Amino acid sequence: MKTALEILDAIRRGEATVYEVVSTFLETIEEKESIHNAFINIYPEEALERAVRLDEERPEHLPPLYGLPVAVKDNIAVRGMELTCASRILLGFESPYSATVVKRLERAGAIILGKTNMDEFAMGSTNENSYFGPARNAIDPDYVAGGSSGGSAVAVALGEAPVSLGSDTGGSIRQPAAFNGIVGLKPTYGRISRYGLVSFASSLDQIGPMGRTVEDVALVYSVIAGYDPKDSTSADVPVEPFSEYLNDPQDMTIGVDMGILGEADEEIVRGFYEVIAFLRSEGYRIREVEIPYFRYSVPVYHIVASSEASSNLARYDGVRYGYRAEAEHLEEMYYRTRTEGFGQEVKRRILVGTFSLSYGYKNEYYLRASRIRRLMKEGVLGLLDEVDVILVPSVPVFPWKIGEHPDLIGKVYKADYYTIFANLTGIPALSIPVGGGKFPVSVQLMGRHFDEKSLFRLGRRIFHAFNII
Ligand code: GLN
């Protein structure tokens, strides 16, 4: 299997046409989809047409992603393609415009192959909350793909696409990346435009790239990152050119918190220690630290995310988008559309969120959670004055069997234990596979706001020490 960089190189040298590249990926999709269900919609004709056009037009200086196929999570708008968020309530809704990230990809020469499967409205950690059935793990289809960007992870791991886009509100890029043995980045909040991303929890959501290597992820990132006036939370901070991400890391101090490892599977802890040993042997300073308020991540997240979701999802009422239930009166239409259109987990989040925000409870829940979140942010800023990056496992557990329904709070919600902190504090985090047995073990580098550069540089070293590619 070729990496995105190798594919782009082959096109640049004239060793492969864009048409050939796209056809190969479409063949793999054809072969694997009936089992793995990584896509909700595929657009083969449109992709091939664009490939032909790119081969014909081929300018002298090729833009950075010229001819590169990309799979896009189905909560990101692509003009003319259906946008479902894996929900019945959006069935048949076609996006009238493209997200900023999609425009940037296309301007750089990329080709969108289709829209990937996910948990409904990005709520979940297994992909089982999809109206279209679960995407299935790339390593063993009897196991969960992870979520919510499960389809984007599986597609890349299987070679259905060289790279993909996911979104990450509490771990939805990094957790499925870990479950399928690929690399995923949750960028700094504000680094990548959310214009055209369907909102789940607006203060946490970020779009990010997924790929088989750190270099591929860094390349896509360098194209889609940067200020966008269409997103009021987008930050006007310059993005370095891609070549800067490939430099070797300078001497760095890496913080590790041994107090949070108790939640993790033994094999995952062992893998984590191996990475620490490797970094030490390379001359990096390892410092034991305590990540502030880390253990409150899961409850704080569920209150904050559900509160924001309950207001964001109020717009799906059967009037403007997608599915509309038959009814005699307007009230009844709203009621039935939402009852029939939303799945169980989405309804649960709306209820939790509405409750947390309601009169008499707001102080106790939403405001208290927001206060802890602020303490986390202040604390991590202080910590990142002392260390350059923080190393934590990506996920405490390995994937489990589809349909096994382990207890929701105990296992499913806890699968996000290590990823949520970066969303609550807005810092960037990169998940990297580092070996393992049947299922991979992954670690995560978290860094200072807008310092994705350090994550790529150090991440590349870690990646190549533990992976043969
Ligand atoms: N698994 C988490 C949840 O269920 C995170 C989802 C996400 O990042 N979109 O909310």
Residues whose N, C-alpha, C, O or C-beta is under 5 A from the ligand:
A	BS01	LIG	A122 M123 G124 S125 G147 S148 S167 D168 T169 G170 G171 S172 D416
